[in-house]
């Protein structure tokens, strides 16, 4: 759960965020990771692949970047009649669905064409178009569900080079320092990793 302050409102509300569809590919390949670490044999391919996954998990989505790397789908819940909703995950690509719990507690679909995305600094907001409104929903914290795609793009080539290089550096470091390294933090990693990631990190509220 993340604490969110909707734009134009004074009181905080609670919004829940969940990744509902993972990326189809990793932002770096096994071959790239082996080249970075100067590994010319195949015996450790499974280990290196797991290190890639661990590094991506550390940074991706609600990890240390607070950004989606490769295209993925997120769902965000909030209260009824939320006004202008700030999406918690970026970079925003497309609005996929707007759903709501009706008075009977059943999840219903609203017409996604009734809503628009607007850029607001580093954030994107969703709100009804002129003449439209949020659907009538139950009075509950998860009354409205917004589903959207986020990420730099569908392919590794769409990802900023700094992020990809940080992943490669971290994988190579973990491979060489297996007992001291941890996938949970960067304390034992090269300073360059933090510097590269810091250029792309977003400081979402939460």
C-alpha positions in Angstrom: 0.0 0.0 0.0 1.2 3.5 -0.8 0.0 6.8 0.6 -1.1 9.1 -2.2 -2.1 12.8 -2.1 -4.6 13.3 -5.1 -3.9 16.6 -6.9 -6.1 19.4 -5.8 -7.2 17.7 -2.6 -6.0 18.4 1.0 -6.5 15.0 2.6 -4.5 11.9 1.9 -6.2 8.7 0.6 -4.8 5.2 0.3 -4.1 3.7 -3.1 -3.0 0.1 -3.7 -0.7 -0.8 -6.6 -0.1 -4.2 -8.1 1.8 -5.5 -11.2 -0.7 -7.7 -13.1 1.4 -8.6 -16.1 5.2 -8.9 -16.0 7.6 -7.8 -18.8 8.0 -10.3 -21.7 11.8 -9.9 -21.8 14.7 -8.8 -19.6 16.4 -5.5 -20.3 19.8 -7.3 -20.7 20.6 -10.7 -22.2 22.6 -13.6 -20.9 25.2 -12.9 -23.7 25.6 -9.3 -22.7 26.0 -10.2 -19.0 28.7 -12.8 -19.9 30.5 -10.3 -22.0 30.5 -7.7 -19.2 31.9 -10.3 -16.8 34.3 -11.7 -19.4 32.9 -15.2 -19.1 33.5 -17.5 -22.1 32.1 -20.8 -20.8 28.5 -22.0 -20.3 28.7 -23.9 -17.0 27.3 -20.9 -15.0 24.6 -19.8 -17.4 21.8 -20.7 -15.0 23.5 -18.7 -12.2 24.1 -15.7 -14.4 20.5 -15.8 -15.6 19.3 -15.8 -11.9 21.6 -12.9 -11.1 20.1 -10.9 -14.0 16.6 -11.6 -12.7 17.7 -10.5 -9.2 19.2 -7.3 -10.4 16.2 -6.4 -12.5 13.9 -7.2 -9.6 16.0 -4.9 -7.4 15.5 -1.9 -9.7 12.2 -2.6 -11.6 8.7 -1.4 -10.8 8.3 -0.6 -7.2 12.0 -1.4 -6.6 14.8 1.2 -6.3 14.0 2.9 -9.6 10.3 3.4 -8.9 9.9 3.0 -12.6 8.8 0.2 -14.9 11.7 -0.8 -17.2 10.3 -3.1 -19.9 6.6 -2.7 -20.8 4.4 -4.2 -18.1 0.8 -3.8 -16.8 -0.1 -2.3 -13.5 -3.4 -2.0 -11.6 -4.1 0.8 -9.1 -7.0 1.0 -6.8 -8.5 4.1 -5.1 -11.7 5.4 -3.5 -14.9 6.4 -5.3 -15.1 9.8 -7.0 -11.3 10.3 -6.8 -11.1 13.5 -8.8 -7.8 13.6 -10.6 -5.8 10.4 -10.0 -2.0 10.4 -10.1 -0.6 7.2 -11.4 2.1 5.7 -9.2 4.0 3.8 -11.9 5.7 5.2 -14.9 6.8 5.8 -17.6 3.1 5.8 -18.6 2.3 4.2 -22.0 -1.5 3.6 -22.2 -4.7 3.4 -20.2 -6.1 -0.1 -20.5 -9.2 -0.2 -18.3 -11.2 1.7 -15.7 -13.3 -0.6 -13.5 -15.4 0.0 -10.4 -17.4 -1.8 -7.7 -21.1 -1.1 -8.1 -23.6 -0.8 -5.2 -23.9 -4.6 -5.1 -20.1 -5.1 -4.8 -19.6 -6.4 -8.3 -16.7 -5.3 -10.4 -17.9 -3.4 -13.5 -16.2 -1.9 -16.5 -16.5 1.8 -17.4 -15.9 3.1 -20.9 -12.1 3.8 -21.1 -12.8 6.4 -23.8 -14.4 8.6 -21.2 -11.0 9.2 -19.5 -7.9 11.0 -20.5 -4.2 10.9 -19.3 -2.5 14.2 -18.7 1.2 14.9 -18.0 1.8 16.7 -14.7 5.5 17.2 -14.3 7.1 13.8 -13.6 3.7 12.2 -13.2 0.7 11.3 -15.2 -2.9 11.8 -14.0 -6.1 10.2 -15.1 -9.4 12.0 -15.0 -12.8 12.0 -16.8 -13.0 13.9 -20.0 -15.2 17.1 -20.1 -18.8 15.9 -19.9 -17.9 12.6 -18.4 -17.6 11.5 -14.7 -16.3 8.8 -12.6 -18.8 6.0 -12.3 -21.0 5.7 -9.2 -19.2 3.2 -7.0 -19.3 1.8 -3.5 -17.8 3.8 -0.6 -14.7 1.7 -0.2 -10.9 2.4 -0.5 -10.6 0.1 -3.6 -13.8 1.3 -5.3 -12.0 2.3 -8.5 -9.5 0.1 -10.4 -7.3 1.7 -13.1 -5.2 -0.6 -15.3 -2.5 0.8 -17.4 0.8 -0.1 -19.2 4.1 1.4 -18.1 7.7 1.1 -19.2 10.3 2.6 -21.5 9.3 0.2 -24.3 8.8 -3.4 -25.4 12.5 -4.1 -26.2 15.7 -3.9 -24.3 16.9 -1.3 -26.8 14.2 1.1 -25.5 15.7 1.2 -22.0 18.1 4.0 -21.2 21.7 2.8 -21.5 22.5 3.9 -17.9 19.9 1.5 -16.5 21.1 -1.4 -18.7 24.7 -0.8 -17.8 23.9 -0.6 -14.1 22.3 -4.0 -14.3 25.3 -5.5 -16.1 27.7 -4.0 -13.6 25.7 -5.4 -10.7 25.4 -8.9 -12.2 29.2 -9.0 -12.9 29.9 -7.8 -9.3 27.6 -10.4 -7.8 29.1 -13.1 -9.9 32.6 -12.3 -8.6 31.5 -11.7 -5.0 29.0 -14.4 -4.3 29.3 -14.7 -0.5 29.2 -11.0 0.3 26.7 -9.9 -2.4 23.0 -9.6 -1.7 20.1 -8.9 -4.1 18.4 -6.7 -1.4 20.6 -3.7 -1.4 23.6 -1.9 -3.1 25.8 -1.5 -0.1 28.4 -4.0 -1.5 28.1 -2.9 -5.1 30.2 -0.6 -7.2 29.5 3.1 -6.7 28.9 3.4 -10.4 25.7 1.4 -10.1 24.1 3.8 -7.6 25.3 6.8 -9.7 23.7 5.3 -12.9 20.5 4.3 -11.2 20.2 7.7 -9.4 20.0 9.5 -12.7 16.7 7.7 -13.5 15.2 7.2 -10.1 11.8 8.8 -9.4 11.0 9.9 -5.9 7.3 8.9 -5.7 5.5 9.6 -2.5 4.9 6.5 -0.4 
